[in-house]
Amino acid sequence: MKNWVNNIINLKIDDITKYKFPTDEYFGLEVLDNNVKYEFIIRLSSSNKGLLCLGSGVIDQKTKSIPRFQRYRWKDHFEESLIYYFDPTLYLTDELQVGWCIGTKDDWYLEKISEIIKKIIHTSKIKEEHVLFYGTSAGGFVSAMLATMIKGSTAFVGNFQYSILKVHAKTHLENMKKYCFEGLNNETIKSEYGYRIDLIEMFKKEKYVPPIIYYVNANSKVDILGQCVPFIKDLEKLDYSDNDIEIIIYHDENGHRSRVIYGEAYEFIQMILKRKIYRYYNRSPVPNKKIIKINRENHALKAELKKMKNEIDKLNEENKNLKNNNIKSKMSNYLKACFKK
């Protein structure tokens, strides 16, 4: 951390909301929890209400030291508050180049990261609706997950992986399974830890879908066919959607790694931060517990009404059959009487 900033603050998670952080200057934050070190570089603006959160993606530990805060060169181009967070999963072994903030079977690092960021924004009086998580590829997955956990915030993701088990880079996937899940097979990971490795399962767990802007390269088959199309199909199966997920399909010959440099991303990020586009929080307020309860009651009421309708239809059919039988009986008796005469 000393290679990145001079001022480093060490806190416990419970002490974050009590601490008065400096403003308008960069500082490091180290939080030790359960023997895991969570590291952040932060600048809190005293004059801008927006917050941009940037995480890490693939890092080759054979050639680069950690912690490493990707896109740190962008820091002087934003007037908004900034939080850079590092994935401590990479400390498990230098064989890992990406960890999706998975952590271990017993300790989900991303959950702790979200808890720390929540405490920072609350103590800094930043509204969730002004928080934007940005990332591409693996960083996009983490950004979308964090936006799901920190309700009211927005995710802006590019060529991201909504499902880690569908990742095209199989070496990264196998290393993650080996060191994070102790070599468990895909089926066991899906059944026991599904919400940690699949965004749709996380939506189901939280019963919430955050605002997401998702741009994907049509010229990258691993993204458009391997992730985007299955993502849309899985979205269609959800019976709720709190916010819009807007998908922007573009064409770029650079494949999966396209449109990730500063010049391509900056203007788009600024438009979202300044709410010149995607004004989600004005249109779709975050549902509170009362609304969720009403929705559940409505679903139950609809099911009961459907059941009653089926019973009424059955009774009507029985009455119809009964009337037909009565008519047939009367007609038969009439004809018998006629023949007797």
C-alpha positions in Angstrom: 0.0 0.0 0.0 2.9 2.4 0.7 3.8 2.3 -3.0 0.4 3.8 -3.7 -0.3 6.4 -0.9 1.5 7.8 2.0 -1.4 8.1 4.5 -2.7 4.7 5.4 -5.5 4.3 8.0 -5.9 1.0 9.8 -9.4 0.2 11.2 -11.7 -2.5 12.3 -15.0 -2.8 10.4 -17.0 -1.6 13.4 -14.9 1.5 13.8 -15.4 2.8 10.2 -18.6 4.7 11.0 -17.0 6.4 14.0 -13.9 7.6 12.1 -13.7 11.0 10.5 -12.0 10.5 7.2 -10.0 13.3 5.4 -11.5 14.9 2.4 -10.1 16.0 -1.0 -7.0 13.9 -0.6 -6.1 10.3 -1.3 -5.5 7.9 1.5 -5.3 4.2 2.0 -7.7 2.1 4.2 -6.7 -1.3 5.6 -9.3 -3.3 7.4 -8.3 -6.6 8.9 -11.2 -9.0 9.5 -10.9 -12.8 10.2 -7.2 -12.6 9.3 -8.0 -11.2 5.8 -6.7 -7.8 4.8 -9.1 -5.6 2.8 -7.3 -2.7 1.1 -8.8 0.5 -0.4 -7.5 3.7 -1.9 -10.0 6.5 -1.3 -10.6 10.2 -2.0 -13.8 11.7 -0.5 -14.9 14.9 -2.2 -16.1 17.8 0.0 -18.1 19.4 -2.9 -19.3 16.6 -5.2 -22.1 14.2 -4.2 -21.1 11.4 -6.7 -19.0 8.3 -5.9 -17.2 6.1 -8.4 -16.0 2.6 -7.2 -13.4 0.8 -9.2 -12.1 -2.8 -8.6 -9.4 -5.0 -9.9 -9.6 -7.6 -12.7 -6.9 -9.9 -14.0 -3.4 -9.5 -12.5 -0.5 -11.7 -13.4 1.3 -12.1 -10.1 4.4 -13.5 -11.8 5.1 -10.0 -13.2 3.2 -7.6 -11.0 3.1 -7.1 -7.2 0.0 -6.9 -5.2 -2.1 -5.1 -4.0 -2.6 -3.5 -7.4 -5.3 -0.9 -8.1 -6.2 -0.9 -11.7 -7.3 2.3 -13.5 -5.5 4.3 -10.8 -4.2 6.6 -13.5 -7.7 7.8 -14.0 -7.9 9.3 -10.5 -7.1 12.9 -11.4 -9.8 13.1 -14.0 -12.8 12.8 -11.7 -14.1 15.4 -9.3 -16.4 12.8 -7.7 -15.4 10.8 -4.7 -13.4 7.6 -5.6 -13.0 4.2 -4.0 -10.5 1.7 -5.4 -10.8 -1.7 -3.9 -8.5 -4.7 -4.2 -9.5 -8.4 -4.2 -7.8 -10.1 -1.3 -8.6 -13.5 -2.9 -5.3 -13.1 -4.8 -3.4 -13.4 -1.5 -4.5 -17.1 -1.3 -1.9 -18.1 -3.9 0.2 -16.5 -6.6 -1.3 -19.0 -9.0 -4.5 -16.9 -9.0 -4.7 -14.1 -11.5 -8.3 -13.3 -10.8 -10.6 -14.2 -7.9 -13.9 -12.4 -8.5 -13.7 -11.5 -4.7 -14.8 -15.1 -4.0 -12.5 -15.7 -1.0 -12.9 -19.1 0.5 -15.8 -21.6 1.1 -16.2 -20.2 4.6 -15.5 -16.6 4.1 -17.0 -14.6 1.2 -14.7 -11.6 0.7 -17.1 -9.7 -1.5 -19.7 -9.6 1.2 -17.1 -7.9 3.5 -16.1 -5.5 0.8 -19.7 -4.4 0.3 -20.1 -4.0 4.1 -17.0 -1.8 4.3 -18.2 0.4 1.3 -21.6 0.7 2.8 -20.1 2.0 6.0 -17.9 4.5 4.2 -20.7 6.0 2.1 -23.0 6.3 5.2 -20.4 8.0 7.3 -19.6 10.3 4.4 -23.3 11.0 3.9 -23.2 9.8 0.3 -26.6 8.6 -1.0 -26.7 5.2 -2.6 -28.4 6.6 -5.7 -25.2 8.6 -6.4 -22.9 5.6 -6.3 -21.7 4.0 -9.5 -19.7 0.7 -9.7 -17.7 0.4 -12.9 -15.8 -2.7 -14.2 -15.2 -4.9 -17.2 -14.9 -8.6 -17.5 -14.4 -10.1 -14.0 -14.5 -6.5 -12.6 -17.9 -6.1 -14.2 -19.2 -9.2 -12.4 -18.0 -7.8 -9.1 -19.5 -4.4 -9.9 -23.0 -5.9 -10.7 -22.9 -8.0 -7.5 -22.0 -4.9 -5.4 -24.8 -2.9 -7.0 -27.2 -5.7 -6.0 -25.9 -5.7 -2.4 -25.9 -1.9 -2.1 -29.4 -1.2 -3.1 -30.0 2.1 -4.9 -26.6 2.2 -6.5 -25.9 1.6 -10.2 -23.5 -0.7 -12.1 -21.9 0.1 -15.4 -20.3 -3.0 -16.9 -18.5 -4.0 -20.1 -18.2 -7.5 -21.5 -18.8 -8.9 -18.1 -19.3 -12.4 -16.8 -22.7 -12.8 -15.2 -21.9 -16.4 -14.5 -18.4 -17.4 -13.5 -18.8 -21.0 -14.5 -19.4 -19.8 -18.1 -16.0 -18.0 -18.2 -14.1 -18.7 -21.4 -10.7 -18.5 -19.7 -10.8 -22.0 -18.2 -7.4 -21.7 -16.5 -8.7 -18.9 -14.4 -11.9 -20.8 -13.6 -10.1 -24.0 -12.6 -7.6 -22.1 -10.4 -10.5 -20.4 -8.6 -12.3 -23.7 -8.0 -9.1 -25.3 -6.8 -8.0 -22.6 -4.3 -11.4 -20.9 -3.3 -13.6 -24.0 -3.3 -11.0 -26.7 -2.6 -11.6 -28.4 -5.9 -15.4 -28.9 -5.6 -17.1 -29.8 -8.9 -19.4 -27.4 -10.7 -22.6 -29.0 -9.5 -21.7 -28.7 -5.9 -20.5 -25.1 -6.2 -23.8 -24.2 -8.0 -26.0 -25.9 -5.4 -24.1 -24.7 -2.3 -22.7 -21.3 -3.4 -24.7 -20.4 -6.5 -25.4 -16.8 -5.4 -21.6 -16.2 -5.1 -20.8 -17.2 -8.6 -23.9 -16.3 -10.6 -25.6 -12.9 -10.8 -29.1 -14.3 -11.5 -28.9 -16.4 -8.4 -27.8 -13.3 -6.5 -30.9 -11.5 -7.8 -33.0 -14.3 -6.5 -31.3 -14.3 -3.1 -31.7 -10.6 -2.7 -35.1 -10.5 -4.4 -33.8 -7.4 -6.2 -32.4 -6.3 -9.6 -30.2 -3.2 -9.6 -29.9 -0.6 -12.4 -27.3 -2.0 -14.8 -25.9 -0.5 -18.0 -24.2 -3.4 -19.8 -22.2 -2.9 -23.0 -21.1 -6.0 -25.0 -19.1 -6.5 -28.2 -21.1 -8.4 -30.9 -17.7 -9.3 -32.4 -16.7 -11.2 -29.3 -18.5 -14.6 -29.4 -17.4 -15.5 -25.8 -19.2 -12.4 -24.6 -22.3 -12.1 -26.9 -23.0 -15.8 -27.1 -21.3 -17.1 -24.0 -22.6 -14.6 -21.5 -25.0 -12.0 -22.9 -27.6 -14.3 -24.6 -27.8 -16.7 -21.7 -28.0 -13.7 -19.3 -31.1 -12.4 -21.2 -32.7 -15.8 -21.2 -32.2 -16.2 -17.4 -33.5 -12.7 -16.8 -36.7 -13.6 -18.6 -37.4 -16.3 -16.1 -37.4 -13.9 -13.1 -40.9 -12.9 -12.0 -39.8 -9.5 -10.8 -37.5 -6.7 -11.9 -37.1 -3.6 -9.8 -35.0 -1.6 -12.3 -33.9 -1.6 -16.0 -31.0 -3.5 -17.4 -30.0 -1.7 -20.5 -27.8 -3.6 -22.9 -25.7 -1.7 -25.5 -24.4 -3.9 -28.3 -21.5 -2.5 -30.3 -19.0 -3.8 -32.9 -15.3 -3.7 -32.3 -12.6 -5.9 -33.8 -10.7 -6.0 -30.5 -12.9 -8.6 -29.1 -13.3 -9.2 -25.3 -10.7 -6.5 -24.4 -12.3 -3.7 -26.4 -13.4 -0.4 -25.1 -11.7 -0.5 -21.7 -9.2 2.3 -22.0 -9.8 5.7 -20.4 -10.6 7.6 -23.6 -13.4 5.2 -24.5 -14.9 4.9 -21.0 -14.6 8.3 -19.4 -17.3 10.2 -21.2 -19.8 7.4 -20.6 -19.0 7.2 -16.9 -19.4 10.9 -16.6 -22.8 11.0 -18.2 -24.0 8.3 -15.8 -22.4 10.0 -12.7 -24.0 13.3 -13.6 -27.3 11.6 -14.3 -27.5 13.0 -17.8 -28.7 9.5 -18.8 -30.1 6.6 -17.0 -32.0 8.4 -14.3 -33.0 5.2 -12.6 -33.5 6.4 -9.1 -36.1 8.9 -10.3 -38.2 6.2 -12.0 -37.7 3.1 -9.9 -37.4 3.7 -6.2 -35.9 0.8 -4.3 -38.7 -1.3 -2.9 -39.0 -1.3 0.8 -40.2 -4.3 3.0 -43.8 -3.1 3.0 -43.9 -3.1 -0.8 -42.3 -6.5 -1.0 -44.9 -7.8 1.5 -47.7 -6.3 -0.6 -46.3 -7.9 -3.7 -46.2 -11.3 -2.0 -49.7 -10.9 -0.8 -50.8 -10.0 -4.3 -49.2 -13.1 -5.7 -51.0 -15.2 -3.0 -54.3 -13.4 -3.8 -53.9 -14.1 -7.5 -53.2 -17.7 -6.8 -56.3 -18.0 -4.6 -58.5 -16.2 -7.2 -57.2 -18.6 -9.9 -58.1 -21.5 -7.7 -61.6 -20.1 -7.0 -62.1 -19.5 -10.8 -61.2 -23.1 -11.5 -63.6 -24.3 -8.9 -66.4 -22.1 -10.3 -65.7 -23.4 -13.8 -65.9 -26.9 -12.5 -69.2 -26.2 -10.8 -70.6 -24.6 -14.0 -69.6 -27.6 -16.0 -71.2 -29.9 -13.5 -74.4 -27.8 -13.6 -74.4 -27.8 -17.3 -74.1 -31.6 -17.4 -76.8 -31.9 -14.7 -79.2 -29.7 -16.8 -78.5 -31.7 -19.9 -79.2 -34.9 -18.0 -82.4 -33.4 -16.6 -83.6 -32.4 -20.1 -82.7 -35.8 -21.5 -84.6 -37.5 -18.6 -87.7 -35.3 -19.1 -87.6 -35.9 -22.9 -87.4 -39.6 -22.3 -90.3 -39.6 -19.9 -92.4 -37.5 -22.3 -91.7 -39.9 -25.2 -92.5 -42.9 -23.1 -95.8 -41.3 -22.2 -96.6 -40.5 -25.8 -96.0 -44.1 -26.9 -98.3 -45.4 -24.1 -101.1 -43.3 -25.5 
